[in-house]
Amino acid sequence: MRRRDVMGAAAAGLAGALVTGQAAGASGPAPLGLGRLRLINLSHVNDPATTNVYPGDPPFELDTIATIEDDGYFLQFVREGEHTGTHWGAPGHFNQGQPLADELDLEDLFLPAVKIDVRARWARNADYEVTVDDIKAWEKRHGRIPDESMVIIWTGWDAKWGTDAYFNYDAEQTMHQPGFALHTVQWLVDTGRLGRRGGTGTDTFSPDVGTDLTYAVSLLVYQRHRISLEILANLAALPATGAHILCGGHINKNGAGSTALIYGILPPP
């Protein structure tokens, strides 16, 4: 089957799942209807005045090149890195030979999501690394994380967006942000919670702690068809379990990922 046919079939399956709440079947429940699903926005607005750019990334510029008064239409010219602001990253962002944005499947960008609240953890340690025990404590309350999920940590960093506090530099200009411990991500991979697809999400710059410039966690997450969601917003509105995430954004040829509008799709109340 050609790739275009595979993508079309995947899209049809996704639409069916959204309408029925499960795979289509004659004996299945009555359709829920798209109108009963709830959408939340998990992305920051891209604004050069408020967008914190990761150190070393290109500056973000947004220039007006046409106006209604002068040209009959309004248009802006955007200059930014693929990982500016809220974005998703493809495996090839860190690993040579792994899939890039245009080599992913639709299913890689539509995943069951869980949210783990670690705000109290980093309040005592800005370099906090989420542990396997943290995951197990969450599962004791909410149930096992589904296989091939998007595992999102809510650090509260989204409230710092647009300020110097987001970087959390010390006197030596070392950045301090919480993230995942490497052994935690390895456990998630080994147990199937992160499988061939799935990924990690965070409201900070990266799934790595801010002090790790080796990007050890990213190197592990970004493999096979796993993705990373970074600089998420509005995580207070995302439930701990039961939601899905849907990643938008443009698909660049050989893209490392995409600045994106990331939706949380919530089940009916």
N, C-alpha and C positions, 0 to 999 in steps of 0.2 A: 504494500500500500504506500502511495506517495505521501511525503510529509504533509502536504496541503490537505490530503484526505484525512490523515490522522488528526491534524489539528481541527478540521471541521467536525469530525466525529466526536472529539473531545469536547468541543464547544456545545454540540447538541446534547451530550451527556450531562454537561454542567447545567444547561438550561433545564433539562428534565429534573435533575436533582433539586434545583432551586424551586421548581414548581411543586413537586410532589413531596419533597423532604426525604426521598429515598430513591433507589433505582426503580425505574418504571416496571410495573408488573400488574397483571390483570386483577390480582387479589390484594393489591396494595390499598392503603387508605385513600380517602378522597383528597384531591389536590388541596394544598394549603393556600395557594395563590401568592403571587409575588407581593401583593399589597399588604400581606400580613408580616412580611419580613421587615426588619428594621436595619437601617444603615447608619453607621457612625463614621466620622472622618477621623483617621488616625495620622493625618499629615499636618505639618506646619505650613503656613503660607510662605511661599518663596518671595522674600523681600530683602533686597540688599541692605536695607537699614537695620534689619533684625536677624539676618541669617548668620549664624556662627559657622565659619568655614574651618574645616580641620587643618591644623598646621601643615603647611607645605602644599596644600591643594590650590588650584588657581582661584583668583578672586572671582566673585560673583558680580556680574554687571547686567543691568536691565535698562536698555536705552529705548526711548521712543523714536521710531524712525518714520512714522506716518501719523498724521492726525486727521480727524474728520474735517476740521476747518480748512486745512491745506490740501488734503489728498482725497477726501471723501470717505476715508476709512481710517481706523485706528490699528496700529501694529507696533509691537515691541521686538527688539532684537535681544536674545538671551545668550549670555556667555557664562558658562559654568561647567564645572566638572560633573561627571556622571553620578558622583556620590555627594553632591551638594544638597543640603537640607534633607528632608525625609526621603529615603530611598531604599531600594533593594539591590543587593549585590548578587552577581552570578558566580558560580564556582571558579570560573577562569579569572576572576578578579585577583585571586591569590595563588592559584595552582595552574602551572603550565599544562596544557593539554586537556583541562577540564572544560565543561560546556560554558560558552559565553551566552550573552543575553538572547541572541537570535538562534541559539541551539537548544534552548529550553522548551519544555512542553507546557501547554496551558495548565495542566494539572499541577505543575511546579509552582504556580502563582495563585492557586486557590487551595487553601489548606485549613484543616481544623486547627483552632487556636486555643491555647490555654494561657492564662495570665497568673504569674506568681508575684505576689506583693513582697518586695524586699526593702521597702523604704525604711523600716525600722533598723534593718541590718546596717545599711551604709551610714545611718545617723551616728553610729559609734565608730565607723571605720570607712572612710571614703574609698578605700582600696578593697572593699569587701568582695570576695569571690564566692558566688553562689555554689553551695555544696550539694552533694548527693543527698545528705540528710535533709536539706531544705526541700528538695524535690519530693522525697519520701514523706515528709511531714505534710506537704501540700496534697499528695495523693491519698494520705490517710483521711483527709477531710473531703476531698472532691472525687476520688476514684483515680484509676490508672490513666495516665496520659495516653491518648490513642496513638497508635503507630503512625509514623510519618506526619507528625504535627508541627505546627509553629509554636515553639515554646518561648513565650515572651516574659521578660522580667520587667516589672514596674519599679523603677528606682526613685521616681519622683523628679528625675532630672528634667523632664519636659517643662516643669514650672520655671526652670532657670533659662529657658531658651530666649535668645535675643539679648542676653546680658553677659558680662565678663565672668559671672559666677558659673556659667555653663562649663568653661574650661577648667575651673577650679585649680589654677596654678598655685604652686608653692613659691617660696622665695627664689628657688633655683629654676623657675619656669618649667617644672615638671608637672604634668597634668595628672590629676587624681579623679578617677571615675570608677564606679563599681562595674563588675562584669561577671562572667561565668568562670569558675575554676576549670582548668583543662580536664581534670579527671571526671568532672561532672558531665561535660560534653561527651567525653569518651564513653561514659556509662550510658548516656542517652542514645548514642549511636549503637553500642553493643547490644542494648536491650530492644532496639527497634523503634523506640519512641522518636528518634531521628533515624530514619532508614535511608533508602535510596533518595527519597525526597523528604521534605520537612525543612526545619531550620530553627534558628534562634532569632529573637526580636528583643529590642531594647530601646529605651528613650535616650540613651547616651550615644556617643559617636560610634561605639563598637561593642561586640560581645566580649572583647578583651578588656581587662582592667586598664585604666589609663596609663599606668606605669609600664606596661609590657609592650616594648617596641619590637619584640620578635613576632607579635601577632600569632602566637601559638594557637589560641582558640580559633581565630579566623581560619587559619590553615586547615584545621580539622573540620570546622563547620562547612567551609566552602569546598566540598568534594561531591562527586557523583552529580546528583541533581538538587542538592541542598542549597538553600539561599539564606541570606541574612537580611533582616529588616532593621534599619538603624535610624535613630533620631525620630522615633515615633512620638506622636502627640495624643493628648486626650485619652490616655490610658485609664483614667478614672471611670470612663464610660464603658470600657470593655469588661464583660463579666469574666469571672475566673475560669469558667468552662462553658461549653455549649455554643460558642461563636465560631465563625470561619473568618479568615482574612482573604481579601481579594486585592492583588497588586496590579495597579495600572502603570501608566508611564509609557514612553515611547521605547521601541526596540531598536537600538542602534546596531548596525552591522558590526560584529565583533565587539559588542558592548560589554563593559565590565559590570553593568547593571543599569539602573535608571533612577533618576529623580522621579518621584512617583506620588500619585494620589493613592493611598492605601486605605481601603475600606474595611471596617469591621461589619460583618453580616451577622445580625443577631436573630435568634429564633423568635417566633411569635410569643408574646407574653402569656 
